[in-house]
Amino acid sequence: MAVVQAAGTDAWRSVRDRAARLLGGGNSEQHQTELVRLDQTEAGVTGEGDLERQRLYWQGVWQTRWEVFLQTLRPEEREQVVTELRELVACAGASSQVPGQQAGAGGLVAGGDVSVTAEGGSVAGGVVRVEGGVHLTPPFPHRPQP
């Protein structure tokens, strides 16, 4: 997921280069192949069309790619690559998060205002942890209780 999340962010160049270097394993031809694959990923998740579908597709591609790659390594090599992968993930997350904050699964971290709106009689909501003020406005005029 880190590779896909980094695409189009300030961290992309670094994540792209690290991923290609790791997967290339010192083989310049394989390194170039990985750079092409990474460029295709970036184009897919930052282009036009159904971007959420593209993100899911590329997340699956990269999950499989990393799993297959790790399975080909000897245990001592795997430990070193896992350490480097953790650094890659940290690099990818650095530009996509608000400093000091991290969202859980399905969560959102925002460095500014967030608006949740319900329309047409629907209900909208979210789980919120606030470090600051909150102002809530009801969507419908107040109706006195009978």
DSSP file with accessible surface (Angstrom, degrees, kcal/mol):
  #  RESIDUE AA STRUCTURE BP1 BP2  ACC     N-H-->O    O-->H-N    N-H-->O    O-->H-N    TCO  KAPPA ALPHA  PHI   PSI    X-CA   Y-CA   Z-CA
    1    1 A M     >        0   0  123      0, 0.0     4,-3.0     0, 0.0     5,-0.2   0.000 360.0 360.0 360.0 -32.9    0.0    0.0    0.0
    2    2 A A  H  >  +     0   0   15      1,-0.2     4,-1.8     2,-0.2     5,-0.1   0.886 360.0  51.7 -60.4 -39.3    2.9    2.4    0.8
    3    3 A V  H  > S+     0   0    3      2,-0.2     4,-1.1     1,-0.2    -1,-0.2   0.953 114.1  43.0 -62.2 -47.5    4.0    2.4   -2.9
    4    4 A V  H >4 S+     0   0    4      1,-0.2     3,-0.5     2,-0.2    -2,-0.2   0.915 113.2  51.5 -66.7 -42.5    0.5    3.3   -4.1
    5    5 A Q  H 3< S+     0   0   90     -4,-3.0    -1,-0.2     1,-0.2    -2,-0.2   0.822 108.1  52.9 -65.7 -29.6   -0.1    5.8   -1.4
    6    6 A A  H >< S+     0   0    0     -4,-1.8     3,-2.6    -5,-0.2     6,-0.4   0.747  81.0 112.4 -78.1 -22.6    3.1    7.6   -2.2
    7    7 A A  T << S+     0   0   11     -4,-1.1     3,-0.1    -3,-0.5     4,-0.0  -0.263  87.9  11.5 -55.9 127.6    2.3    8.0   -5.9
    8    8 A G  T 3  S+     0   0   51      1,-0.3    -1,-0.3     2,-0.0     2,-0.2   0.441 108.2 107.0  85.6  -0.5    1.8   11.6   -6.7
    9    9 A T  S X  S-     0   0   42     -3,-2.6     3,-1.4     1,-0.1     4,-0.3  -0.513  88.5 -98.3-101.9 176.5    3.2   12.9   -3.4
   10   10 A D  T 3  S+     0   0  161      1,-0.3     4,-0.3    85,-0.2     3,-0.3   0.771 123.0  56.8 -62.3 -25.7    6.4   14.6   -2.4
   11   11 A A  T 3> S+     0   0   10     81,-0.2     4,-2.6     1,-0.2     5,-0.3   0.581  79.5  95.3 -83.4  -8.2    7.7   11.2   -1.3
   12   12 A W  H <> S+     0   0    5     -3,-1.4     4,-3.4    -6,-0.4     5,-0.3   0.889  79.9  51.1 -55.5 -49.4    7.2    9.5   -4.7
   13   13 A R  H  > S+     0   0  138     -4,-0.3     4,-2.4    -3,-0.3    -1,-0.2   0.933 115.0  43.4 -56.2 -45.7   10.7   10.0   -6.1
   14   14 A S  H  > S+     0   0   46     -4,-0.3     4,-2.6    -3,-0.2     5,-0.2   0.933 116.4  46.2 -67.4 -44.7   12.3    8.6   -3.0
   15   15 A V  H  X S+     0   0    0     -4,-2.6     4,-2.8     2,-0.2     5,-0.3   0.938 113.5  50.3 -63.7 -44.4    9.8    5.7   -2.7
   16   16 A R  H  X S+     0   0   32     -4,-3.4     4,-2.4    -5,-0.3     5,-0.2   0.936 113.2  45.2 -58.5 -48.8   10.1    4.9   -6.4
   17   17 A D  H  X S+     0   0   75     -4,-2.4     4,-2.2    -5,-0.3    -1,-0.2   0.913 114.7  47.5 -66.0 -41.9   13.9    4.8   -6.3
   18   18 A R  H  X S+     0   0   77     -4,-2.6     4,-2.6     2,-0.2    -1,-0.2   0.919 113.0  48.4 -64.6 -44.7   14.1    2.7   -3.1
   19   19 A A  H  X S+     0   0    0     -4,-2.8     4,-2.8    -5,-0.2     5,-0.3   0.935 112.9  47.5 -62.9 -45.0   11.5    0.2   -4.4
   20   20 A A  H  X S+     0   0    0     -4,-2.4     4,-2.2    -5,-0.3    -1,-0.2   0.901 112.4  50.1 -63.9 -40.0   13.3   -0.2   -7.8
   21   21 A R  H  X>S+     0   0  124     -4,-2.2     4,-1.3    -5,-0.2     5,-0.6   0.941 113.5  45.4 -64.2 -45.3   16.7   -0.6   -6.1
   22   22 A L  H  <5S+     0   0   12     -4,-2.6     3,-0.5     1,-0.2    -2,-0.2   0.956 118.4  41.0 -62.3 -51.0   15.4   -3.2   -3.7
   23   23 A L  H  <5S+     0   0    6     -4,-2.8    -1,-0.2     1,-0.2    -2,-0.2   0.794 110.2  58.9 -71.1 -27.5   13.5   -5.2   -6.3
   24   24 A G  H ><5S-     0   0    5     -4,-2.2     3,-2.3    -5,-0.3     7,-0.3   0.779  86.2-158.6 -72.1 -25.7   16.3   -4.8   -8.9
   25   25 A G  T 3<5 -     0   0   64     -4,-1.3    -3,-0.1    -3,-0.5     3,-0.1   0.805  69.7 -50.8  54.0  33.2   18.7   -6.5   -6.5
   26   26 A G  T 3 <S+     0   0   85     -5,-0.6     2,-0.7     1,-0.2    -1,-0.3   0.403 109.8 122.5  88.0  -6.0   21.8   -5.0   -8.2
   27   27 A N    <>  -     0   0   88     -3,-2.3     4,-2.6     1,-0.2    -1,-0.2  -0.827  51.0-156.6 -93.6 114.1   20.6   -6.1  -11.7
   28   28 A S  H  > S+     0   0   96     -2,-0.7     4,-2.2     1,-0.2    -1,-0.2   0.857  91.8  51.9 -63.2 -35.2   20.4   -2.9  -13.9
   29   29 A E  H  > S+     0   0  149      2,-0.2     4,-2.1     1,-0.2    -1,-0.2   0.934 112.4  45.0 -66.7 -44.0   17.9   -4.5  -16.3
   30   30 A Q  H  > S+     0   0   63     -6,-0.2     4,-2.4     2,-0.2    -2,-0.2   0.890 109.9  56.5 -65.9 -37.5   15.6   -5.6  -13.5
   31   31 A H  H  X S+     0   0   54     -4,-2.6     4,-2.2    -7,-0.3    -2,-0.2   0.932 108.4  46.8 -58.3 -46.1   16.0   -2.1  -11.9
   32   32 A Q  H  X S+     0   0  111     -4,-2.2     4,-2.1     2,-0.2    -1,-0.2   0.893 109.6  53.9 -64.6 -39.5   14.8   -0.5  -15.1
   33   33 A T  H  X S+     0   0   60     -4,-2.1     4,-2.1     1,-0.2    -1,-0.2   0.912 109.5  48.3 -60.0 -42.8   11.9   -3.0  -15.4
   34   34 A E  H  X S+     0   0    0     -4,-2.4     4,-2.7     2,-0.2    -2,-0.2   0.883 107.7  54.6 -67.9 -37.2   10.8   -2.0  -11.9
   35   35 A L  H  X S+     0   0   14     -4,-2.2     4,-2.6     2,-0.2    -1,-0.2   0.913 108.5  49.4 -61.7 -40.3   11.1    1.7  -12.6
   36   36 A V  H  X S+     0   0   79     -4,-2.1     4,-2.3     2,-0.2    -2,-0.2   0.937 111.5  48.6 -62.8 -45.8    8.7    1.2  -15.6
   37   37 A R  H  X S+     0   0   74     -4,-2.1     4,-2.0     1,-0.2    -2,-0.2   0.912 112.1  49.3 -61.1 -41.7    6.3   -0.7  -13.4
   38   38 A L  H  X S+     0   0    0     -4,-2.7     4,-2.5     1,-0.2    -1,-0.2   0.905 109.5  51.3 -65.9 -39.6    6.4    2.0  -10.8
   39   39 A D  H  X S+     0   0   59     -4,-2.6     4,-2.4     1,-0.2    -1,-0.2   0.884 108.7  51.8 -64.8 -38.1    5.8    4.7  -13.4
   40   40 A Q  H  X S+     0   0  102     -4,-2.3     4,-2.4     2,-0.2    -1,-0.2   0.897 108.8  52.1 -63.1 -39.0    2.8    2.8  -14.6
   41   41 A T  H  X S+     0   0    0     -4,-2.0     4,-2.2     2,-0.2    -2,-0.2   0.952 109.6  47.8 -61.3 -50.0    1.5    2.7  -11.0
   42   42 A E  H  X S+     0   0   48     -4,-2.5     4,-1.3     1,-0.2    -2,-0.2   0.931 112.7  48.7 -59.1 -45.2    1.9    6.4  -10.6
   43   43 A A  H  X S+     0   0   62     -4,-2.4     4,-0.9     1,-0.2    -1,-0.2   0.899 111.7  51.1 -61.8 -38.1    0.1    7.1  -13.9
   44   44 A G  H  < S+     0   0   16     -4,-2.4    -1,-0.2     1,-0.2    -2,-0.2   0.868 115.4  38.5 -68.7 -37.5   -2.7    4.7  -12.9
   45   45 A V  H  < S+     0   0    6     -4,-2.2    -1,-0.2     1,-0.2    -2,-0.2   0.535 123.1  39.5 -96.3  -4.8   -3.4    6.2   -9.5
   46   46 A T  H  < S+     0   0   71     -4,-1.3    -2,-0.2    -3,-0.2    -1,-0.2   0.371 103.2  79.6-119.7   1.9   -3.0    9.9  -10.4
   47   47 A G  S  < S-     0   0   35     -4,-0.9     2,-0.2     1,-0.2     4,-0.1   0.327  88.1 -64.7 -86.2-142.4   -4.6    9.9  -13.8
   48   48 A E  S    S+     0   0  189     -5,-0.1     2,-0.2     2,-0.1    -1,-0.2  -0.601  85.6  42.1-107.5 168.4   -8.2   10.0  -14.9
   49   49 A G  S    S-     0   0   67     -2,-0.2     2,-1.5     1,-0.0     3,-0.1  -0.620 109.7  -7.5  98.6-157.0  -11.1    7.6  -14.4
   50   50 A D     >  +     0   0   97     -2,-0.2     4,-2.0     1,-0.2     5,-0.1  -0.600  63.7 178.0 -80.7  88.9  -12.0    5.5  -11.4
   51   51 A L  H  > S+     0   0   50     -2,-1.5     4,-2.8     1,-0.2    -1,-0.2   0.842  76.5  56.0 -67.1 -33.8   -9.0    6.3   -9.2
   52   52 A E  H  > S+     0   0  105      2,-0.2     4,-2.3     1,-0.2    -1,-0.2   0.929 108.8  47.9 -64.7 -41.2  -10.2    4.2   -6.3
   53   53 A R  H  > S+     0   0  177      1,-0.2     4,-2.4     2,-0.2    -2,-0.2   0.910 112.0  50.1 -63.3 -41.4  -10.5    1.2   -8.5
   54   54 A Q  H  X S+     0   0   66     -4,-2.0     4,-3.0     2,-0.2     5,-0.3   0.910 108.9  52.0 -63.0 -42.7   -7.0    1.9   -9.8
   55   55 A R  H  X S+     0   0   87     -4,-2.8     4,-2.5     1,-0.2    -2,-0.2   0.929 110.8  47.5 -60.1 -45.4   -5.6    2.2   -6.3
   56   56 A L  H  X S+     0   0   99     -4,-2.3     4,-2.0     2,-0.2    -1,-0.2   0.915 112.7  49.6 -62.2 -43.0   -7.1   -1.1   -5.3
   57   57 A Y  H  X S+     0   0  134     -4,-2.4     4,-2.2     1,-0.2    -2,-0.2   0.959 114.1  43.8 -58.9 -53.0   -5.7   -2.8   -8.4
   58   58 A W  H  X S+     0   0   24     -4,-3.0     4,-2.8     1,-0.2     5,-0.2   0.836 108.8  57.7 -68.2 -30.0   -2.2   -1.4   -7.9
   59   59 A Q  H  X S+     0   0   37     -4,-2.5     4,-2.6    -5,-0.3    -1,-0.2   0.932 108.7  47.2 -62.6 -41.6   -2.3   -2.2   -4.2
   60   60 A G  H  X S+     0   0   33     -4,-2.0     4,-2.3     2,-0.2     5,-0.2   0.911 111.2  51.3 -63.8 -42.1   -2.9   -5.9   -5.2
   61   61 A V  H  X S+     0   0   36     -4,-2.2     4,-2.7     1,-0.2    -2,-0.2   0.948 114.5  42.4 -59.0 -49.5   -0.2   -5.8   -7.8
   62   62 A W  H  X S+     0   0    2     -4,-2.8     4,-2.7     2,-0.2     5,-0.3   0.866 111.1  54.2 -72.7 -33.6    2.4   -4.4   -5.3
   63   63 A Q  H  X S+     0   0  115     -4,-2.6     4,-2.4    -5,-0.2    -1,-0.2   0.961 113.9  42.8 -60.9 -47.3    1.3   -6.7   -2.5
   64   64 A T  H  X S+     0   0   79     -4,-2.3     4,-2.8    -5,-0.2     5,-0.3   0.923 112.7  53.5 -63.5 -43.4    1.8   -9.7   -4.7
   65   65 A R  H  X S+     0   0   49     -4,-2.7     4,-2.2    -5,-0.2    -1,-0.2   0.924 112.2  43.5 -59.6 -46.6    5.1   -8.3   -6.1
   66   66 A W  H  X S+     0   0   30     -4,-2.7     4,-2.8     2,-0.2     5,-0.2   0.903 113.2  51.9 -66.9 -40.9    6.6   -7.8   -2.6
   67   67 A E  H  X S+     0   0   87     -4,-2.4     4,-2.0    -5,-0.3    -2,-0.2   0.942 112.4  45.1 -61.5 -47.2    5.3  -11.2   -1.4
   68   68 A V  H  X S+     0   0   70     -4,-2.8     4,-1.0     1,-0.2    -1,-0.2   0.929 114.0  50.3 -62.4 -44.5    6.9  -13.1   -4.4
   69   69 A F  H >< S+     0   0   22     -4,-2.2     3,-0.9    -5,-0.3     4,-0.5   0.941 110.4  48.4 -59.7 -48.4   10.1  -11.1   -4.1
   70   70 A L  H >< S+     0   0   36     -4,-2.8     3,-1.2     1,-0.3    -1,-0.2   0.866 106.2  58.2 -62.8 -34.6   10.4  -11.8   -0.3
   71   71 A Q  H 3< S+     0   0  144     -4,-2.0    -1,-0.3     1,-0.2    -2,-0.2   0.753 100.4  57.8 -67.7 -21.9    9.8  -15.5   -0.9
   72   72 A T  T << S+     0   0   99     -4,-1.0    -1,-0.2    -3,-0.9     2,-0.2   0.601  92.4  91.0 -83.0  -9.9   12.8  -15.7   -3.3
   73   73 A L  S <  S-     0   0   24     -3,-1.2    -3,-0.0    -4,-0.5     0, 0.0  -0.548  79.9-115.1 -91.1 150.8   15.2  -14.5   -0.6
   74   74 A R     >  -     0   0  142     -2,-0.2     4,-2.9     1,-0.1     3,-0.4  -0.449  41.2-102.8 -71.6 154.7   17.3  -16.4    1.8
   75   75 A P  H  > S+     0   0   76      0, 0.0     4,-2.1     0, 0.0     5,-0.1   0.872 122.2  48.5 -51.0 -43.4   16.3  -15.8    5.5
   76   76 A E  H  > S+     0   0  111      1,-0.2     4,-1.3     2,-0.2     5,-0.1   0.881 113.9  46.8 -68.7 -34.3   19.3  -13.5    6.2
   77   77 A E  H  > S+     0   0   68     -3,-0.4     4,-2.5     2,-0.2    -1,-0.2   0.906 108.9  56.1 -68.6 -41.1   18.6  -11.5    3.0
   78   78 A R  H  X S+     0   0   89     -4,-2.9     4,-2.9     1,-0.2     5,-0.2   0.901 103.5  53.7 -58.9 -42.9   14.9  -11.3    3.8
   79   79 A E  H  X S+     0   0  139     -4,-2.1     4,-1.9    -5,-0.2    -1,-0.2   0.920 110.6  46.6 -59.2 -43.8   15.7   -9.7    7.2
   80   80 A Q  H  X S+     0   0  104     -4,-1.3     4,-2.1     2,-0.2    -1,-0.2   0.923 113.6  47.9 -65.0 -43.9   17.7   -7.0    5.6
   81   81 A V  H  X S+     0   0   15     -4,-2.5     4,-2.9     2,-0.2    -2,-0.2   0.905 108.8  54.1 -66.5 -38.9   15.1   -6.3    2.9
   82   82 A V  H  X S+     0   0   41     -4,-2.9     4,-2.3     2,-0.2    -1,-0.2   0.918 107.8  51.0 -61.5 -40.3   12.3   -6.2    5.5
   83   83 A T  H  X S+     0   0   63     -4,-1.9     4,-1.7    -5,-0.2    -1,-0.2   0.938 112.4  46.0 -60.6 -45.5   14.3   -3.5    7.4
   84   84 A E  H  X S+     0   0   36     -4,-2.1     4,-2.2     1,-0.2    -2,-0.2   0.866 109.8  54.6 -67.2 -34.7   14.7   -1.5    4.2
   85   85 A L  H  X S+     0   0   27     -4,-2.9     4,-2.7     2,-0.2    -1,-0.2   0.891 104.9  53.7 -64.8 -38.9   11.0   -2.0    3.4
   86   86 A R  H  X S+     0   0  174     -4,-2.3     4,-2.3     1,-0.2    -1,-0.2   0.903 109.2  48.7 -61.5 -40.1   10.1   -0.5    6.8
   87   87 A E  H  X S+     0   0  102     -4,-1.7     4,-2.4     2,-0.2    -2,-0.2   0.896 110.2  51.5 -65.3 -39.9   12.2    2.5    5.9
   88   88 A L  H  X S+     0   0    2     -4,-2.2     4,-2.6     2,-0.2    -2,-0.2   0.928 110.1  49.0 -62.2 -44.4   10.4    2.8    2.5
   89   89 A V  H  X S+     0   0   79     -4,-2.7     4,-2.5     2,-0.2    -2,-0.2   0.917 111.0  50.0 -62.7 -42.1    7.0    2.6    4.3
   90   90 A A  H  X S+     0   0   66     -4,-2.3     4,-1.5     1,-0.2    -1,-0.2   0.919 111.3  49.1 -63.1 -41.0    8.1    5.3    6.7
   91   91 A C  H  X S+     0   0   27     -4,-2.4     4,-0.7     1,-0.2    -2,-0.2   0.919 111.7  49.0 -63.4 -42.9    9.3    7.5    3.8
   92   92 A A  H  X S+     0   0    1     -4,-2.6     4,-0.5     1,-0.2     3,-0.4   0.900 113.0  46.9 -64.9 -39.7    6.0    7.0    2.0
   93   93 A G  H  X S+     0   0   21     -4,-2.5     4,-0.8     1,-0.2     3,-0.4   0.748  95.1  76.8 -75.4 -21.7    3.9    7.8    5.0
   94   94 A A  H  < S+     0   0   77     -4,-1.5     3,-0.3     1,-0.2    -1,-0.2   0.873 102.5  35.4 -60.9 -37.8    6.0   11.0    5.9
   95   95 A S  H  < S+     0   0   45     -4,-0.7    -1,-0.2    -3,-0.4   -85,-0.2   0.620 115.4  54.9 -93.3 -10.4    4.4   13.1    3.2
   96   96 A S  H  < S+     0   0   50     -4,-0.5     2,-0.3    -3,-0.4    -1,-0.2   0.424 100.2  67.0-104.1   3.6    0.9   11.7    3.3
   97   97 A Q  S  < S-     0   0   70     -4,-0.8     5,-0.1    -3,-0.3     3,-0.0  -0.844  85.0-109.6-120.1 158.1    0.2   12.2    7.0
   98   98 A V    >   -     0   0   40     -2,-0.3     3,-2.4     1,-0.1    -2,-0.1  -0.700  59.6 -88.6 -78.4 133.1   -0.2   15.2    9.2
   99   99 A P  T 3  S+     0   0  121      0, 0.0    -1,-0.1     0, 0.0     3,-0.1  -0.180 110.8   6.9 -50.3 129.8    2.9   15.4   11.4
  100  100 A G  T 3  S+     0   0   80      1,-0.2     2,-0.3    -3,-0.0    -2,-0.0   0.450 111.6 100.2  80.9   0.7    2.5   13.3   14.6
  101  101 A Q    <   -     0   0   69     -3,-2.4     2,-0.3     8,-0.0    -1,-0.2  -0.910  45.2-176.3-122.1 149.6   -0.9   11.8   13.5
  102  102 A Q        -     0   0  170     -2,-0.3     2,-0.3    -5,-0.1     6,-0.1  -0.988  17.3-139.7-145.5 132.9   -1.8    8.5   12.1
  103  103 A A        -     0   0   30     -2,-0.3     3,-0.1     4,-0.1     6,-0.1  -0.689  17.3-137.4 -89.7 142.5   -5.1    7.2   10.8
  104  104 A G    >   -     0   0   59     -2,-0.3     3,-2.5     1,-0.2    -1,-0.1  -0.151  55.4 -44.6 -80.9-173.0   -6.3    3.7   11.5
  105  105 A A  T 3  S+     0   0  115      1,-0.3    -1,-0.2    -2,-0.0     3,-0.1  -0.313 134.2   5.1 -56.8 128.3   -8.0    1.5    9.0
  106  106 A G  T 3  S+     0   0   92      1,-0.2    -1,-0.3    -3,-0.1     2,-0.1   0.561 107.9 128.7  74.9   7.7  -10.7    3.5    7.2
  107  107 A G    <   -     0   0   47     -3,-2.5     2,-0.4     2,-0.0    -1,-0.2  -0.307  48.2-143.2 -94.2 176.1   -9.6    6.6    9.0
  108  108 A L        -     0   0  132     -3,-0.1     2,-0.5    -6,-0.1    -4,-0.1  -0.999   4.1-162.0-140.7 132.7   -8.7   10.1    7.9
  109  109 A V        -     0   0   36     -2,-0.4     2,-0.4    -6,-0.1    -6,-0.1  -0.976  17.0-174.8-113.5 130.6   -6.1   12.5    9.2
  110  110 A A        -     0   0   48     -2,-0.5     4,-0.1     2,-0.1    -2,-0.0  -0.983  27.9-159.3-129.7 140.2   -6.5   16.1    8.2
  111  111 A G  S    S+     0   0   73     -2,-0.4     2,-0.2     2,-0.1    -1,-0.1   0.271  84.1  16.6 -94.9   9.6   -4.4   19.1    8.8
  112  112 A G  S    S-     0   0   54      1,-0.1    -2,-0.1     0, 0.0     2,-0.1  -0.677 108.5 -24.8-152.3-153.4   -7.3   21.5    8.2
  113  113 A D        -     0   0  172     -2,-0.2     2,-0.4     2,-0.0    -1,-0.1  -0.378  47.0-163.6 -73.8 146.9  -11.1   21.6    8.1
  114  114 A V        -     0   0   84     -4,-0.1     2,-0.5    -2,-0.1    -4,-0.0  -0.998   2.8-160.3-128.8 134.9  -13.1   18.5    7.3
  115  115 A S        -     0   0  100     -2,-0.4     2,-0.5     2,-0.0    -2,-0.0  -0.970   5.5-170.1-120.0 127.9  -16.8   18.7    6.2
  116  116 A V        -     0   0   90     -2,-0.5     2,-0.4     8,-0.1     8,-0.1  -0.981  16.3-174.5-115.3 121.6  -19.2   15.8    6.4
  117  117 A T        -     0   0   92     -2,-0.5     2,-0.4     8,-0.1     8,-0.1  -0.952  16.6-159.2-125.7 135.9  -22.5   16.5    4.7
  118  118 A A        -     0   0   34     -2,-0.4     2,-0.3     6,-0.1     3,-0.1  -0.912  18.1-174.4-108.6 139.0  -25.7   14.6    4.4
  119  119 A E    >   +     0   0  152     -2,-0.4     3,-1.4     1,-0.1     4,-0.0  -0.938  54.8  19.3-131.4 156.3  -28.1   15.3    1.6
  120  120 A G  T 3  S-     0   0   88     -2,-0.3    -1,-0.1     1,-0.3     3,-0.1   0.835 130.1 -51.8  61.1  36.6  -31.6   14.3    0.5
  121  121 A G  T 3  S+     0   0   63      1,-0.2    -1,-0.3    -3,-0.1     2,-0.1   0.549 105.2 131.7  80.3   5.9  -32.7   12.9    3.9
  122  122 A S    <   -     0   0   63     -3,-1.4     2,-0.4     1,-0.0    -1,-0.2  -0.293  54.4-121.2 -84.4 175.1  -29.6   10.7    4.3
  123  123 A V        -     0   0  142     -3,-0.1     2,-0.4    -6,-0.1    -4,-0.1  -0.951  25.8-176.1-118.8 137.2  -27.4   10.4    7.4
  124  124 A A        +     0   0   46     -2,-0.4     2,-0.3    -8,-0.1    -6,-0.1  -0.965  15.6 142.2-130.1 148.5  -23.7   11.2    7.4
  125  125 A G        -     0   0   65     -2,-0.4     2,-0.3    -8,-0.1    -8,-0.1  -0.975  21.2-163.4-167.1 179.9  -21.2   10.8   10.2
  126  126 A G        -     0   0   61     -2,-0.3     2,-0.5   -10,-0.1   -10,-0.0  -0.978  33.3 -98.8-167.5 163.1  -17.7    9.9   11.2
  127  127 A V        -     0   0  157     -2,-0.3     2,-0.4     2,-0.0    -2,-0.0  -0.845  47.1-169.5 -92.0 128.1  -15.6    9.0   14.2
  128  128 A V        -     0   0  110     -2,-0.5     2,-0.5     2,-0.0    -2,-0.0  -0.964  24.6-168.7-129.4 133.1  -13.7   12.0   15.3
  129  129 A R        -     0   0  186     -2,-0.4     2,-0.5     2,-0.0    -2,-0.0  -0.992  25.3-161.0-114.0 121.0  -10.9   12.6   17.7
  130  130 A V        -     0   0   65     -2,-0.5     2,-0.4     2,-0.1     4,-0.1  -0.886  26.9-178.7-113.2 132.5  -10.5   16.3   18.2
  131  131 A E  S    S+     0   0  133     -2,-0.5     2,-0.3     2,-0.1    -2,-0.0  -0.749  77.4  15.6-119.8  76.9   -7.6   18.3   19.5
  132  132 A G  S    S-     0   0   63     -2,-0.4     2,-0.1     2,-0.0    -2,-0.1  -0.978 106.4 -25.5 152.5-160.5   -9.2   21.8   19.4
  133  133 A G        -     0   0   78     -2,-0.3     2,-0.4     2,-0.0    -2,-0.1  -0.426  45.4-156.6 -87.5 159.2  -12.7   23.2   19.0
  134  134 A V        -     0   0   92     -2,-0.1     2,-0.4    -4,-0.1    -4,-0.0  -0.998   6.0-170.5-134.2 137.0  -15.8   21.7   17.4
  135  135 A H        -     0   0  161     -2,-0.4     2,-0.4     2,-0.0    -2,-0.0  -0.985   9.8-167.7-127.7 119.0  -18.8   23.5   16.0
  136  136 A L        -     0   0  147     -2,-0.4    -2,-0.0     2,-0.0     0, 0.0  -0.909   4.3-168.4-109.9 134.8  -21.8   21.4   15.0
  137  137 A T        -     0   0  104     -2,-0.4    -2,-0.0     2,-0.0     0, 0.0  -0.983  24.3-125.4-120.5 122.9  -24.7   22.6   12.9
  138  138 A P        -     0   0   93      0, 0.0     4,-0.1     0, 0.0    -2,-0.0  -0.387  13.2-135.5 -65.7 146.1  -27.8   20.5   12.7
  139  139 A P  S    S+     0   0  102      0, 0.0   -22,-0.0     0, 0.0    -2,-0.0   0.693  86.4  45.4 -75.8 -18.5  -28.9   19.7    9.1
  140  140 A F  S    S-     0   0  116      1,-0.0     3,-0.1     3,-0.0     0, 0.0  -0.916  97.4 -93.6-124.3 152.2  -32.6   20.5    9.8
  141  141 A P        -     0   0  109      0, 0.0     2,-0.2     0, 0.0    -1,-0.0  -0.279  54.6 -93.6 -59.8 147.4  -34.3   23.3   11.6
  142  142 A H        -     0   0  165     -4,-0.1     0, 0.0     1,-0.0     0, 0.0  -0.425  38.9-155.5 -64.3 130.8  -35.0   22.5   15.3
  143  143 A R        -     0   0  183     -2,-0.2    -1,-0.0    -3,-0.1    -3,-0.0  -0.953  18.6-121.7-109.9 124.7  -38.5   21.1   15.8
  144  144 A P        -     0   0  109      0, 0.0     0, 0.0     0, 0.0     0, 0.0  -0.316  28.7-112.9 -63.5 143.4  -40.0   21.5   19.2
  145  145 A Q              0   0  166      1,-0.1     0, 0.0     0, 0.0     0, 0.0  -0.589 360.0 360.0 -75.6 139.6  -41.0   18.3   21.0
  146  146 A P              0   0  168      0, 0.0    -1,-0.1     0, 0.0     0, 0.0  -0.185 360.0 360.0 -70.9 360.0  -44.8   17.9   21.5
